[in-house]
Amino acid sequence: MKKELYLTIDDFPSRTSEEMLFFLKKKDIRCIIFCIGKELAKQEDLAIKALSMGFILGNHSYSHKAFSKISLREASKEIRKTHLLLEKLYNRAGVARDKKYFRFPYGDKGDGMLGQVFTRGTDPRKRLKKRKIQKSLTELGYTNIMAPGVSYGYYKNYLAKERDVHWTLDVMEWCLKRSSGMFDIKSEADVLARLFSENPFDCRGVVPEEKYGVTFTSSNEVVLMHDCEQTFSPFKTAINEMLAKGCRFAKF
Ligand SMILES: [Zn+2]
């Protein structure tokens, strides 16, 4: 698995955020950390610290609601509130915010598909709502990341063209948030076994390989992980193992 990985971390901040920042810094991993606005508002100093350490803070909405379940008006508010907070924090940190990134909670683009991106929704009203959300991201200056070498068809033809940042490889360490696990992932060993399997199943459904465009092993990946106290241990283990397997974390 000698891939180039674009690391993105969702749901900052948590009680282990500071430790996570130092862990990543020590390994010289620069990544995008997507923030939940209402939690960020309570920990502004931590955000300033992350920025001064060179991390990129992205917008992960204000209260982490599924965008398919809220109105267009509420969706705009969710984006704007965290947008303004991030503008203020970048200012306070004295760091130029030249890259603006957004990630939908649950990857749900607001089109009624609840984050399922392998097939697109067909309801015209919901598709229109999704387009309007994309337009408001554009107006605020949000762009996608450059992720060369991510060669899956569904990514290149769809996700890479959007104004939000999606992912191609969910580490699924978040399944260990529940002591009983989820999706048959019950231990760190299960997380790693899936991660390094030939074609890791995705919690959003197994997709026929032809739909990916290329096989799993040949593409770079936009990696999704989470900032979460309960899963900080598997987080560290997974990063260490990816490095040990010869993966390289790309610089944004
Ligand atoms: Zn999230």
Residues whose N, C-alpha, C, O or C-beta is under 5 A from the ligand:
A	BS01	ZN	D10 D11 P105 Y106
